[in-house]
């Protein structure tokens, strides 16, 4: 099981380093956000079990909340995209980590 600190750090780094391409298509799938493949793989490797996956979701929800508060659309879109990827894995949304 990965440590909470490592999961928080990996997902924060992933969101903070995401690249935004305003001209990219949004239909049928939103492709405006691009993640580093290495960083994405590193974050995903930390999600070994349900508890780690739930923590990953909480971290992404907190990152989305923070991005909205700071009016940072790039980070907000990145966090939202990761939430969607986690939901596709069957991880349920629980609200931001406190």
C-alpha positions as CSV (number, residue, x, y, z in Angstrom):
1,X,0.0,0.0,0.0
2,X,1.4,3.4,-1.0
3,X,1.7,6.1,1.6
4,X,-0.8,9.0,1.7
5,X,2.0,11.5,1.2
6,X,3.3,9.7,-2.0
7,X,-0.2,9.6,-3.5
8,X,-0.9,13.2,-2.7
9,X,2.5,14.3,-4.1
10,X,2.1,12.2,-7.3
11,X,-1.4,13.4,-8.1
12,X,-0.6,17.0,-7.3
13,X,2.4,16.9,-9.5
14,X,0.3,15.3,-12.3
15,X,-2.3,18.1,-12.1
16,X,0.2,20.9,-11.8
17,X,2.2,19.7,-14.8
18,X,-0.7,19.0,-17.1
19,X,-0.6,20.9,-20.4
20,X,-3.7,22.7,-21.8
21,X,-4.3,23.0,-25.5
22,X,-7.2,25.4,-26.0
23,X,-7.5,24.5,-29.7
24,X,-7.9,20.7,-29.1
25,X,-11.2,19.1,-29.8
26,X,-13.8,18.8,-27.0
27,X,-16.1,16.4,-28.9
28,X,-16.7,13.5,-28.9
29,X,-14.1,13.5,-26.1
30,X,-12.4,16.5,-24.4
31,X,-8.8,16.3,-25.5
32,X,-7.6,19.8,-24.2
33,X,-5.6,18.3,-21.3
34,X,-2.4,16.3,-21.8
35,X,-0.6,14.5,-19.0
36,X,3.0,13.4,-19.0
37,X,2.9,9.6,-19.7
38,X,5.6,9.0,-17.1
39,X,3.9,11.0,-14.4
40,X,0.5,9.4,-15.2
41,X,2.0,5.9,-15.0
42,X,3.8,6.8,-11.7
43,X,0.5,8.0,-10.1
44,X,-1.4,5.0,-11.4
45,X,1.1,2.6,-9.9
46,X,0.4,3.9,-6.5
47,X,-3.2,2.9,-6.7
48,X,-2.7,-0.7,-5.5
49,X,-5.9,-1.3,-3.7
50,X,-9.4,0.2,-3.0
51,X,-8.1,2.4,-0.1
52,X,-5.4,3.9,-2.4
53,X,-7.9,4.4,-5.2
54,X,-10.3,6.2,-2.8
55,X,-7.5,8.4,-1.6
56,X,-6.5,9.2,-5.2
57,X,-10.1,10.3,-5.8
58,X,-10.2,12.4,-2.7
59,X,-6.9,14.1,-3.7
60,X,-8.2,14.8,-7.2
61,X,-11.5,16.2,-5.8
62,X,-9.5,18.5,-3.5
63,X,-7.3,19.6,-6.4
64,X,-10.4,20.4,-8.4
65,X,-11.9,22.4,-5.5
66,X,-8.6,24.3,-5.1
67,X,-8.4,25.0,-8.8
68,X,-11.9,26.4,-8.8
69,X,-11.2,28.6,-5.8
70,X,-8.1,29.9,-7.6
71,X,-9.9,30.3,-11.0
72,X,-7.3,28.0,-12.6
73,X,-9.0,26.4,-15.6
74,X,-6.0,24.3,-16.6
75,X,-5.6,22.6,-13.2
76,X,-9.4,22.4,-12.9
77,X,-9.7,20.6,-16.2
78,X,-6.8,18.3,-15.3
79,X,-8.3,17.3,-12.0
80,X,-11.7,16.8,-13.6
81,X,-10.1,14.5,-16.2
82,X,-8.4,12.4,-13.6
83,X,-11.7,12.1,-11.7
84,X,-13.3,10.8,-14.8
85,X,-10.4,8.3,-15.3
86,X,-10.8,7.1,-11.7
87,X,-14.6,6.8,-12.1
88,X,-14.0,4.6,-15.2
89,X,-12.0,2.3,-12.9
90,X,-15.0,2.0,-10.6
91,X,-13.8,4.4,-7.9
92,X,-16.7,6.4,-6.4
93,X,-16.6,10.1,-5.7
94,X,-16.5,10.9,-1.9
95,X,-15.7,14.6,-1.7
96,X,-12.4,16.4,-1.1
97,X,-10.0,15.0,1.4
98,X,-9.7,17.1,4.6
